[in-house]
Amino acid sequence: MRNFSAATVGAVALGAAIAGAGTALVAQKQTQKSTTFEWTKLKEEPTAIGSHRTVMNAPTLTLDMLEMHITTLNPGAVSHPPHQHPEEEILIVREGQVATLQNGVETRLGPGSIIFHSANDLHNIRNVGTTPATYHVIQWRVRK
């Protein structure tokens, strides 16, 4: 077994710590700071049920994750089968007529309406109108 000086061992340990810190920084998402998102600059991606615009998905100074997107549903389309998740979310109807299902109860809403899905509640949303329905989704996960 070779004997290494304390300086050599220290240098190797410091190098490993720096390399590990660099890897950790690469793996973490950048904390979102104050910003704006202009509607005309959000890229619209076609989907099988309408379209999707990604706004952001990043940690903030107080949240582990803040995810925002905008969905447009074609007439008659459903966002997804009823599901649940541990995060709460808010939906803001921009245009069109939607129905939200929350724990088996359906509510119909129009432009300007706000939907709150509580944690672990079974929910979904569908377009019940004759024109596309667009809504903004804001979902977050708190730090523990």
SULPE-V651349 format. One record per helix or strand of 2 or more residues. SS is the DSSP state (alpha for helix, beta for strand). FROM is the first residue (numbers start at 1). TO is the last residue. If there is no record, write none. Layout:
ss: <SS | SS>
from: <FROM | FROM>
to: <TO | TO>
This chain:
ss: <alpha | alpha | beta | beta | beta | beta | beta | beta | beta | beta | beta>
from: <6 | 39 | 44 | 50 | 63 | 89 | 98 | 105 | 114 | 123 | 133>
to: <27 | 41 | 47 | 58 | 73 | 95 | 102 | 109 | 117 | 127 | 142>
